[in-house]
Amino acid sequence: MNDRNKTAAGRNAGTAQRQASAMQTQDFFRGVIAEMRRVTWPTRDEWVSATILTVLLVVGIGLFTFCADWVFSQLFSLIHPT
């Protein structure tokens, strides 16, 4: 096989790989779209209640962390005053 045939074969193999990759990408996005159509989306009331719950939990955990930090800092200052 001479160099000219090797180059042409390499080009054809590269083109075939790109086409296969493009087909896989298209299949992936078709699958994503099909799956998104099957999703059961939450109602507005469910969405609002989940958001409120999330905000309250974040605030609660923040307050708990603040209080625990304050208590431990007071305890450590009693043990090792500066």
LOBAMAR-111215 format. One record per residue (C-alpha): y, x, z; residue in three letters; residue number from 1. Coordinates in pm, whole numbers, always signed. Layout:
BEGIN
{v = Y, u = X, w = Z, rest = ala, nr = NUM}
...
END
This chain:
BEGIN
{v = +0, u = +0, w = +0, rest = met, nr = 1}
{v = +333, u = +148, w = -99, rest = asn, nr = 2}
{v = +662, u = +125, w = +89, rest = asp, nr = 3}
{v = +794, u = -161, w = -122, rest = arg, nr = 4}
{v = +496, u = -384, w = -33, rest = asn, nr = 5}
{v = +523, u = -292, w = +336, rest = lys, nr = 6}
{v = +888, u = -394, w = +341, rest = thr, nr = 7}
{v = +822, u = -727, w = +171, rest = ala, nr = 8}
{v = +530, u = -801, w = +404, rest = ala, nr = 9}
{v = +745, u = -715, w = +705, rest = gly, nr = 10}
{v = +1023, u = -945, w = +585, rest = arg, nr = 11}
{v = +780, u = -1233, w = +533, rest = asn, nr = 12}
{v = +626, u = -1181, w = +877, rest = ala, nr = 13}
{v = +972, u = -1178, w = +1038, rest = gly, nr = 14}
{v = +1070, u = -1496, w = +854, rest = thr, nr = 15}
{v = +749, u = -1668, w = +961, rest = ala, nr = 16}
{v = +809, u = -1570, w = +1323, rest = gln, nr = 17}
{v = +1164, u = -1704, w = +1313, rest = arg, nr = 18}
{v = +1044, u = -2032, w = +1161, rest = gln, nr = 19}
{v = +772, u = -2063, w = +1425, rest = ala, nr = 20}
{v = +1025, u = -1992, w = +1698, rest = ser, nr = 21}
{v = +1263, u = -2252, w = +1555, rest = ala, nr = 22}
{v = +982, u = -2509, w = +1546, rest = met, nr = 23}
{v = +893, u = -2435, w = +1909, rest = gln, nr = 24}
{v = +1258, u = -2478, w = +2007, rest = thr, nr = 25}
{v = +1281, u = -2808, w = +1823, rest = gln, nr = 26}
{v = +958, u = -2929, w = +1986, rest = asp, nr = 27}
{v = +1094, u = -2831, w = +2325, rest = phe, nr = 28}
{v = +1416, u = -3029, w = +2280, rest = phe, nr = 29}
{v = +1227, u = -3328, w = +2141, rest = arg, nr = 30}
{v = +1010, u = -3319, w = +2452, rest = gly, nr = 31}
{v = +1316, u = -3296, w = +2678, rest = val, nr = 32}
{v = +1479, u = -3596, w = +2508, rest = ile, nr = 33}
{v = +1156, u = -3799, w = +2531, rest = ala, nr = 34}
{v = +1122, u = -3714, w = +2899, rest = glu, nr = 35}
{v = +1485, u = -3802, w = +2974, rest = met, nr = 36}
{v = +1428, u = -4148, w = +2824, rest = arg, nr = 37}
{v = +1148, u = -4207, w = +3076, rest = arg, nr = 38}
{v = +1357, u = -4113, w = +3380, rest = val, nr = 39}
{v = +1438, u = -4391, w = +3624, rest = thr, nr = 40}
{v = +1802, u = -4330, w = +3705, rest = trp, nr = 41}
{v = +1939, u = -4437, w = +4047, rest = pro, nr = 42}
{v = +2164, u = -4738, w = +4075, rest = thr, nr = 43}
{v = +2526, u = -4695, w = +4179, rest = arg, nr = 44}
{v = +2447, u = -4809, w = +4536, rest = asp, nr = 45}
{v = +2163, u = -4557, w = +4563, rest = glu, nr = 46}
{v = +2388, u = -4285, w = +4423, rest = trp, nr = 47}
{v = +2671, u = -4361, w = +4669, rest = val, nr = 48}
{v = +2439, u = -4383, w = +4971, rest = ser, nr = 49}
{v = +2268, u = -4054, w = +4879, rest = ala, nr = 50}
{v = +2608, u = -3886, w = +4840, rest = thr, nr = 51}
{v = +2730, u = -4015, w = +5176, rest = ile, nr = 52}
{v = +2407, u = -3904, w = +5343, rest = leu, nr = 53}
{v = +2441, u = -3557, w = +5191, rest = thr, nr = 54}
{v = +2802, u = -3518, w = +5306, rest = val, nr = 55}
{v = +2717, u = -3637, w = +5657, rest = leu, nr = 56}
{v = +2422, u = -3398, w = +5681, rest = leu, nr = 57}
{v = +2634, u = -3104, w = +5567, rest = val, nr = 58}
{v = +2906, u = -3189, w = +5822, rest = val, nr = 59}
{v = +2644, u = -3239, w = +6096, rest = gly, nr = 60}
{v = +2471, u = -2910, w = +6027, rest = ile, nr = 61}
{v = +2809, u = -2737, w = +6014, rest = gly, nr = 62}
{v = +2907, u = -2880, w = +6353, rest = leu, nr = 63}
{v = +2570, u = -2785, w = +6501, rest = phe, nr = 64}
{v = +2606, u = -2430, w = +6372, rest = thr, nr = 65}
{v = +2962, u = -2408, w = +6508, rest = phe, nr = 66}
{v = +2855, u = -2535, w = +6852, rest = cys, nr = 67}
{v = +2549, u = -2307, w = +6867, rest = ala, nr = 68}
{v = +2765, u = -2009, w = +6771, rest = asp, nr = 69}
{v = +3023, u = -2096, w = +7037, rest = trp, nr = 70}
{v = +2756, u = -2140, w = +7308, rest = val, nr = 71}
{v = +2587, u = -1810, w = +7222, rest = phe, nr = 72}
{v = +2919, u = -1626, w = +7209, rest = ser, nr = 73}
{v = +3003, u = -1759, w = +7558, rest = gln, nr = 74}
{v = +2660, u = -1654, w = +7689, rest = leu, nr = 75}
{v = +2688, u = -1307, w = +7541, rest = phe, nr = 76}
{v = +3038, u = -1264, w = +7675, rest = ser, nr = 77}
{v = +2902, u = -1340, w = +8023, rest = leu, nr = 78}
{v = +2622, u = -1087, w = +7979, rest = ile, nr = 79}
{v = +2832, u = -817, w = +7816, rest = his, nr = 80}
{v = +3205, u = -860, w = +7878, rest = pro, nr = 81}
{v = +3437, u = -643, w = +7671, rest = thr, nr = 82}
END
